[in-house]
Amino acid sequence: MRIVFGLVLALAAQPMVAQAGQSTPVASADEHLRSGIDAQGRGDVKDAIEEYRKALALEPGLVEARANLGAALSADGQFDAAIEEDTRALATAPDKAAVRMNLALAYYKKGDIPNAHTEFEAVHAARPRDVPAAVLLGDTDLKLDRMADAAALLGPMEAGHESNMDLEYVLAFALIQIGKAEDGIPRMERVAQTTHSADSYVVAGDSLLRRNDFRKAAIDLDAAMALNPALPGLHTMVGQAHDALGETDKSVPAFEAALKENPKDFTACLYLGATRLKQRDYENARPLLELALQLQPDWPQARLEVAKLNGMTGKYDEAAAALENIIKKDPKWLDPHVELAAIYYKLHRPEDGERERKIVEEIQAEQQKAGPPKQ
């Protein structure tokens, strides 16, 4: 997550300072330690690493130098070496939480999320009010698919920290994933607006899309598009939102852009093909719908759209066979019955057509009785 990763970079750039109450190192080792801290403070990690190693060569037990060396190595991308130094420093460090935080960050940046989670958890236990550590622990919860744990951890910490966008992002994402989208989406939108984050707009927009709140989804997804149109899958989501609103002037260009990026984008093929079919542009609808069916042979909507296309282009037998197969697997799906009734009449099978028409009336009555589907 880009927002949280920014927090990682900020924390990793901070060297430890000498601990009060420690025995004074020999002068030359102390000088190298101070030079390393100065270098690390100005972002020169290569020089910092060299200075810390010189200090340790003179005074191997100098905990501050070893802990800072671990942080500098991590900042330089040498994560395994950083983990080794942090682990050695942890054994004798007077402030174990600070060194453990460095160790957790090294694991995190390396991509070893289970070990990072273990270390962040220990830091949180030692410093329960440390918000950055809690946020990173929550982020590892997300990465380990422990959404409820992240929400339970950060929810109680939110009061007084509503302006912390790292915390808000992780909490919002977790709430959305555990089914509390009504709480998570507004938080995610606030993060997006505050930080101008295309990623956050996409998370909010995608969640709204799944809840069939197409108008709000389109607003968020269009905002993401304005910030970063190169985000994977964004054109497809924009197309879906505007398609649901009947705005083909916006959905068609979005799906076309998606297919330029990925000619085998199943959703873009299906939606654009269905749009072309509605426009009776059979020549352009067929390759799109047939490719969608090839990509996802068992996808019901793809099978239905191809059957509709065949029915509209005179391939009645093929259409009927496909529709009968769809209905066999999902007898209560209204649309295939509607299409099949019309096809039977075109095939001069009025009794079958009448039977399907009655089934359509029965399903419609059941749907009216049940009311609109819940989001």
GISULZI-V313187 format. One line per field, one symbol per residue. ss: DSSP state (A for helix, B for strand, O for the rest). phi: phi as a letter, one per 30 degrees, with the letter a starting at -180 (. if undefined). burial: + if it has 24 or more other ideal C-beta (glycine too) atoms within 12 Angstrom, else -. A space follows every 50 residues. Layout:
# GISULZI-V313187
ss=???
phi=???
burial=???
This chain:
# GISULZI-V313187
ss=OAAAAAAAAAAAOOOOOOOOOOOOOOAAAAAAAAAAAAAAAOOOAAAAAA AAAAAAAAOOOOAAAAAAAAAAAAAOOOAAAAAAAAAAAAAAOOOAAAAA AAAAAAAAAAOOAAAAAAAAAAAAAAOOOOAAAAAAAAAAAAAOOOAAAA AAAAAOOOOOOOOOAAAAAAAAAAAAAOOOAAAAAAAAAAAAAAAOOAAA AAAAAAAAAAOOOAAAAAAAAAAAAAAOOOOOOAAAAAAAAAAAOOOAAA AAAAAAAAAAAOOOOAAAAAAAAAAAAAOOOAAAAAAAAAAAAAAOOOOA AAAAAAAAAAAAOOOAAAAAAAAAAAAAAOOOOAAAAAAAAAAAAAOOOA AAAAAAAAAAAAAAAAAAAAOOOOO
phi=.ddddddedddddcddceddiddddeeddddddddddddddcicdddded ddddddddbecddddddddeddddddicdddddddddddddbddcddddd ddddddddddjddedddeddddddddbdcddeddddddddeddcicdddd dddcedcdejbddddddddddddddddcjcddcddeddddddddchcded ddedddddddcicddddddddddddddadddeideddedddddddicddc dddddddddddbecdeddeddddddddddhcddddddddddedddbdcde ddddddddddddcicddddddddddddddbdcddedddddeddddddibd dddddddddeddddddddddidddd
burial=+++++-++--++++++-++-----+---++-++++++-++----+--++- ++++++--+--+++++++++++++++--+-+++-++++++--+-++++++ ++++++++++-++-+++-++++++-----+++++++++++++++-++-++ +-+++-++-----+++++++++++++++-++-++++++++++--+-++++ +++++++++-+-++-++++++++++-+-+-+-+++++++++++++----+ ++-++++++-----+++++++++++++----+-+++-++++++------+ ++++++++++++---+--++-+++-++-----++++++++++++--+--- -++--+--++--+------------
